[in-house]
Amino acid sequence: MAGVIGTPVRHSRSPAVVNAAFAAACLDWTYAAFEVAPGRAADAVSAMRTLGLGGLSVTTPHKRDVIASLDELTPAAADLDAVNCIAWAGDRLVGHNTDGDGLVASLRASDGIDPTGARCVVLGAGGAARSVVRALAEAGAADVVVVNRTPEKGEEAAALAGAVGRSGTEADLASADLVINATSVGMGVAPGAEEPLPVDPQRLGAHQVVIDLVYLPLQTPLLLLAEQRGARTVDGLGMLVHQAAIAITLWTGVAPDIATMDAAARA
Ligand SMILES: NC(=O)c1ccc[n+]([C@@H]2O[C@H](COP(=O)([O-])OP(=O)(O)OC[C@H]3O[C@@H](n4cnc5c(N)ncnc54)[C@H](OP(=O)(O)O)[C@@H]3O)[C@@H](O)[C@H]2O)c1
């Protein structure tokens, strides 16, 4: 038994995606969504130990709160001060952060895009952006420029990329190979709607890959306009699928079938 803790979490797509992967791999596992109220993260981790759950995904608002109850953190989780996946290592509970690695794996495996040597602009400096900034640097990006509404938070996020990271402005888009929207702008917007946008689309062009982490709707206003300007576009479901695939491998030791998971997520 594995699951996701968070709130609100009942409408999560993760159970459909992860259970499809378990079934395709003939794994005798199941995955459920557990509504866990704010402030109850420690109780949930304690329940994981008591009930012998095989793994947990962690989402808002518990990504930071679970840390105090874990035995160990990976370097990524420690740097980001946030955990999105808990797995057993023997009898110890280890906190991982797989969001950024999920994006890099998705770009490489599903989209044939390698961030190594790429000039990247990350829009946003929240939890998802921070994970992506760190993972892009680890993947060998040439530079990682963070453009955020609140510049101080942008600087903090850029520091996670070490020597290749810096805070910037929209003007930096001109020289970017990869543009990644990691703000929440565009979430829940009706398909085809023109607004809102995290960046002026006039700054995007045919030489770029534009990636939106927002996956509801799949084609965000940003992706629509980027496509019209000739850019290659990538939606947010690949990252969702690949970070779940990393979690499944950590829990079960089996690498799941990505195509099955992708089909379940899109369905
Ligand atoms: N595809 C996936 O697998 C995946 C995984 C994780 C997250 N996501 C998506 O990524 C998005 C961000 O998630 P998160 O957890 O990082 O959220 P978060 O921690 O709340 O951060 C939100 C970020 O968006 C910026 N922002 C919010 N409203 C804005 C506006 N009107 N104009 C400009 N910037 C604005 C914030 O800027 P300030 O710093 O100035 O407040 C902040 O940098 C969400 O839509 C989430 O669903 C997708």
The ligand as an SDF file (V2000), in Angstrom:
LIG
                    3D

 48 52  0  0  0  0  0  0  0  0999 V2000
    3.6990   19.2970  -13.6980 N   0  0  0  0  0  0  0  0  0  0  0  0
    3.9890   18.9350  -12.4680 C   0  0  0  0  0  0  0  0  0  0  0  0
    4.3210   17.7660  -12.1810 O   0  0  0  0  0  0  0  0  0  0  0  0
    3.9840   19.9580  -11.3780 C   0  0  0  0  0  0  0  0  0  0  0  0
    4.6640   19.7380  -10.1670 C   0  0  0  0  0  0  0  0  0  0  0  0
    4.6410   20.7300   -9.1860 C   0  0  0  0  0  0  0  0  0  0  0  0
    3.9380   21.9100   -9.4140 C   0  0  0  0  0  0  0  0  0  0  0  0
    3.2810   22.0840  -10.5950 N   0  0  0  0  0  0  0  0  0  0  0  0
    2.5710   23.3400  -10.8720 C   0  0  0  0  0  0  0  0  0  0  0  0
    3.5020   24.3970  -10.7970 O   0  0  0  0  0  0  0  0  0  0  0  0
    2.8570   25.5780  -10.3410 C   0  0  0  0  0  0  0  0  0  0  0  0
    3.6490   26.1900   -9.1960 C   0  0  0  0  0  0  0  0  0  0  0  0
    3.5740   25.3230   -8.0690 O   0  0  0  0  0  0  0  0  0  0  0  0
    4.3460   25.6610   -6.7030 P   0  0  0  0  0  0  0  0  0  0  0  0
    4.0730   24.5290   -5.7920 O   0  0  0  0  0  0  0  0  0  0  0  0
    5.7520   26.0330   -6.9770 O   0  0  0  0  0  0  0  0  0  0  0  0
    3.5470   26.9640   -6.2150 O   0  0  0  0  0  0  0  0  0  0  0  0
    4.0480   28.0950   -5.1860 P   0  0  0  0  0  0  0  0  0  0  0  0
    5.0850   27.5400   -4.2630 O   0  0  0  0  0  0  0  0  0  0  0  0
    2.8000   28.6670   -4.6160 O   0  0  0  0  0  0  0  0  0  0  0  0
    4.7680   29.2200   -6.0910 O   0  0  0  0  0  0  0  0  0  0  0  0
    4.0240   30.0010   -6.9890 C   0  0  0  0  0  0  0  0  0  0  0  0
    4.9610   30.8780   -7.8080 C   0  0  0  0  0  0  0  0  0  0  0  0
    4.1440   31.5550   -8.7830 O   0  0  0  0  0  0  0  0  0  0  0  0
    4.3620   32.9660   -8.6930 C   0  0  0  0  0  0  0  0  0  0  0  0
    3.1040   33.6480   -8.9930 N   0  0  0  0  0  0  0  0  0  0  0  0
    1.8780   33.3750   -8.4770 C   0  0  0  0  0  0  0  0  0  0  0  0
    0.9600   34.2110   -9.0070 N   0  0  0  0  0  0  0  0  0  0  0  0
    1.6270   35.0310   -9.8790 C   0  0  0  0  0  0  0  0  0  0  0  0
    1.2280   36.0950  -10.7290 C   0  0  0  0  0  0  0  0  0  0  0  0
   -0.0510   36.4730  -10.8000 N   0  0  0  0  0  0  0  0  0  0  0  0
    2.1670   36.6910  -11.4900 N   0  0  0  0  0  0  0  0  0  0  0  0
    3.4620   36.3020  -11.4360 C   0  0  0  0  0  0  0  0  0  0  0  0
    3.9000   35.2950  -10.6370 N   0  0  0  0  0  0  0  0  0  0  0  0
    2.9940   34.6690   -9.8680 C   0  0  0  0  0  0  0  0  0  0  0  0
    4.8080   33.2200   -7.2740 C   0  0  0  0  0  0  0  0  0  0  0  0
    5.5290   34.4310   -7.2350 O   0  0  0  0  0  0  0  0  0  0  0  0
    5.9140   35.1670   -5.8320 P   0  0  0  0  0  0  0  0  0  0  0  0
    7.1490   34.5040   -5.3340 O   0  0  0  0  0  0  0  0  0  0  0  0
    6.1500   36.5740   -6.2510 O   0  0  0  0  0  0  0  0  0  0  0  0
    4.7250   34.9950   -4.9320 O   0  0  0  0  0  0  0  0  0  0  0  0
    5.6810   31.9660   -7.0170 C   0  0  0  0  0  0  0  0  0  0  0  0
    6.9640   32.1650   -7.5660 O   0  0  0  0  0  0  0  0  0  0  0  0
    1.4300   25.1590   -9.9510 C   0  0  0  0  0  0  0  0  0  0  0  0
    0.5420   25.5210  -10.9910 O   0  0  0  0  0  0  0  0  0  0  0  0
    1.5300   23.6580   -9.8230 C   0  0  0  0  0  0  0  0  0  0  0  0
    0.2990   23.0130  -10.1300 O   0  0  0  0  0  0  0  0  0  0  0  0
    3.2940   21.1530  -11.5740 C   0  0  0  0  0  0  0  0  0  0  0  0
  1  2  1  0
  2  3  2  0
  2  4  1  0
  4  5  1  0
  4 48  2  0
  5  6  2  0
  6  7  1  0
  7  8  2  0
  8  9  1  0
  8 48  1  0
  9 10  1  0
  9 46  1  0
 10 11  1  0
 11 12  1  0
 11 44  1  0
 12 13  1  0
 13 14  1  0
 14 15  2  0
 14 16  1  0
 14 17  1  0
 17 18  1  0
 18 19  2  0
 18 20  1  0
 18 21  1  0
 21 22  1  0
 22 23  1  0
 23 24  1  0
 23 42  1  0
 24 25  1  0
 25 26  1  0
 25 36  1  0
 26 27  1  0
 26 35  1  0
 27 28  2  0
 28 29  1  0
 29 30  1  0
 29 35  2  0
 30 31  1  0
 30 32  2  0
 32 33  1  0
 33 34  2  0
 34 35  1  0
 36 37  1  0
 36 42  1  0
 37 38  1  0
 38 39  2  0
 38 40  1  0
 38 41  1  0
 42 43  1  0
 44 45  1  0
 44 46  1  0
 46 47  1  0
M  CHG  2   8   1  16  -1
M  END
$$$$
